[in-house]
Amino acid sequence: MGIFLQVVLPIISVFIIGYLLQMWKKLDVKPVSAVTIYVFIPFLVFQAFMMKILVANFPSLSS
């Protein structure tokens, strides 16, 4: 149940929020996609690399 609450539930909730927002506001998807590709994905990659380096140097962070 812990994995569901920590991994699956946030992903499903993002999809549900996006769906409801689209139904309510009729958002244009193109600008949102551009922000995701050019801003959020580089941040995600940077965070993944930094956490990998920190965990390698400080094993106590991986708890």
N, C-alpha and C positions, 0 to 999 in steps of 0.2 A: 504494500500500500504506500510505502514511503517513496518509492520510485515514481509511482503514479502521481503523487502530490508534488514532487519536485521536478519532474521532467514532462510528463504527458499533460497534466492539467494546465500549466502555463501556455503550452503550445496551442492546446484546444481553445483556451480562453482568448488568445490573440486572434485566432480565426473567427470565433464567435463575435468578438468586439468589432472586427473588421467587417464582417457580414452585416451586423446590425447598423453600423455606421454607414455602410453603402446603401442599405435599404432606406435609412432615414434621411441622409444628406445627398445621395446620388453623387458621390465624390468622383473626380477624374482620377483614374488609376495611374496615368503616365507620370505625373510629378512625384507621386508616392513611390513608384518603382525607381525613379531616378535617384531620389534621396536614399533609398535603401541600397542601391548598387554603389553609389559614389561616396556615401558617408558611413552607413552602418556596417557594411561588410568589411571595409578596412579596419574599423574599430574592433570588430569581432576577431579578425585575424590577429591584430596587434595584441589584444587581450589574451588570446590563446597562446601566442608565442611567449608573452611575458609570464603567464602562469606556468608554462612549461619550464622556463628558465628559473623562475623562483622556486618551484617545487624541486628542481634538480639541485639547486644550491641550498635550500632550506627544507629538508624533508618534513619538518614539523608542520609546514603549511598544508600538506596534503591530507590532513585529518578530516 
